[in-house]
């Protein structure tokens, strides 16, 4: 339910806004790829402005996601180690429970034995 609300309040208006920007900014814009500012046409590309804007948005999302993912590597590593420790301790607890049950089974008097001795 919460996901639908977030989708309805954020994603749909954002999509409408991006579509409106794309329709309004359809005229070609010259993108010069020469960092020194030369007027060489080999380093210039004519693209619609909305493609530049959406491309910058997509690049920003990718770089931000990558930076976040790399920044959280410490916590993912710790969670993986804690999961391995948890598995180790659970296995050891299960093994000890089985040993305890085996000891209890050997020390517990059987009903036939207690009738004969009592």
Buried (B, 14 or more C-beta within 10 A) or exposed (E): EEEEEEEEEEEEEEEEEBEEEBEEBEEEBEBBEEEEEEEEEEEEEEEBBBBBBBEEEEEEEEEEEEEEEEEEEEEEEEEEEEEEEEEEEEEEEEEEEEEEEEEEEEEEEEEEEEEEEE
